[in-house]
């Protein structure tokens, strides 16, 4: 599932409120959660390689790997749930995604949740 929401462009001169349909908002959040699960799966693979090489040892390392796997599976389940809710939500239900994303402290995540697409030149200037 790709980035579903496209409310406004970061370089846009207009700053009017744009309400996004809830199915799009939920699909976008589902996609963000899936990105987290994918990142955690990648991390788990790296840590697993380190454990098998003996760089990280002990039974606690194996337990932590199992914890990472459980967290990843939970994130994937939440992403699936949000995707399912997105399919059930009415297109008439709207939300101000820009206002909702203001509490998100990571600029790139906030932008994606808000539907802002930045070009590569402006992306480097975004702080966290």
C-alpha positions in Angstrom: 0.0 0.0 0.0 1.6 3.3 -1.1 1.3 6.8 0.2 -2.4 7.5 -0.2 -2.8 11.1 0.9 -1.9 14.1 -1.2 -3.4 17.1 0.4 -0.9 19.9 -0.4 2.5 20.5 -1.7 5.3 21.8 0.6 6.1 24.5 -1.9 2.5 25.6 -2.2 1.8 29.3 -1.6 -1.7 28.6 -0.2 -2.1 27.8 3.4 -5.9 27.1 3.5 -7.2 24.3 5.5 -7.6 21.1 3.5 -9.8 18.3 5.0 -8.7 14.8 4.0 -11.1 11.8 3.8 -10.7 9.5 6.8 -10.0 6.4 4.5 -7.0 8.2 3.1 -5.7 9.3 6.5 -6.1 5.8 7.9 -4.4 4.3 4.9 -1.5 6.8 5.3 -1.1 5.9 9.0 -1.2 2.2 8.1 1.6 2.8 5.6 3.7 4.6 8.2 3.2 1.8 10.7 4.2 -0.7 8.1 7.4 1.3 7.4 8.2 1.0 11.1 7.7 -2.8 11.0 9.9 -3.1 7.9 12.6 -1.1 9.6 12.4 -3.3 12.7 12.6 -6.4 10.5 15.8 -5.0 8.9 17.2 -4.3 12.3 16.3 -7.8 13.5 18.2 -9.3 10.6 21.3 -7.2 11.3 21.2 -8.1 15.0 20.6 -11.8 14.2 23.7 -11.8 12.0 25.8 -10.2 14.8 24.5 -12.9 17.3 25.3 -15.7 14.9 28.8 -14.3 14.4 29.4 -14.2 18.1 29.6 -10.4 18.3 26.6 -10.4 20.6 26.2 -13.3 22.9 24.2 -14.7 25.8 20.7 -15.9 26.3 19.5 -12.3 26.8 20.4 -11.5 23.1 18.2 -14.3 21.9 15.4 -13.1 24.1 15.7 -9.6 22.8 15.6 -10.9 19.2 12.3 -12.6 20.1 11.1 -9.3 21.5 12.0 -7.5 18.3 10.1 -10.1 16.4 7.0 -9.7 18.6 7.1 -5.9 18.2 7.4 -6.2 14.5 4.5 -8.6 14.2 2.4 -6.3 16.4 3.2 -3.3 14.2 2.3 -5.3 11.1 -1.0 -6.4 12.8 -1.8 -2.7 13.6 -1.0 -1.7 10.1 -3.4 -4.4 8.8 -6.1 -3.2 11.2 -5.7 0.4 10.1 -5.9 -0.7 6.5 -9.1 -2.6 7.3 -10.6 0.3 9.1 -9.6 2.5 6.1 -11.6 0.2 3.8 -14.7 0.5 6.1 -14.5 4.3 6.7 -16.8 6.6 4.8 -15.4 9.0 2.2 -17.6 11.6 3.7 -15.7 11.5 7.0 -13.1 14.2 6.9 -10.2 15.4 9.1 -7.8 18.3 9.1 -4.7 16.3 8.6 -2.5 19.3 8.9 -3.8 20.2 12.3 -3.6 16.6 13.4 0.0 16.3 12.3 1.2 19.4 14.2 1.9 17.4 17.4 4.3 15.0 15.5 7.8 16.1 16.3 9.6 14.4 13.5 9.3 16.7 10.5 9.5 14.0 7.8 6.9 11.8 9.5 4.6 14.9 10.1 5.0 15.8 6.4 4.1 12.3 5.2 1.1 12.2 7.6 0.0 15.6 6.4 0.3 14.6 2.7 3.2 17.0 2.0 5.6 15.9 -0.7 8.9 17.7 -0.6 11.3 17.9 -3.4 14.9 16.6 -2.8 16.3 20.2 -2.4 14.0 21.2 0.4 14.1 17.7 2.1 17.7 18.3 3.2 16.6 21.5 5.1 14.0 19.7 7.2 15.0 19.4 10.8 13.8 17.0 13.5 
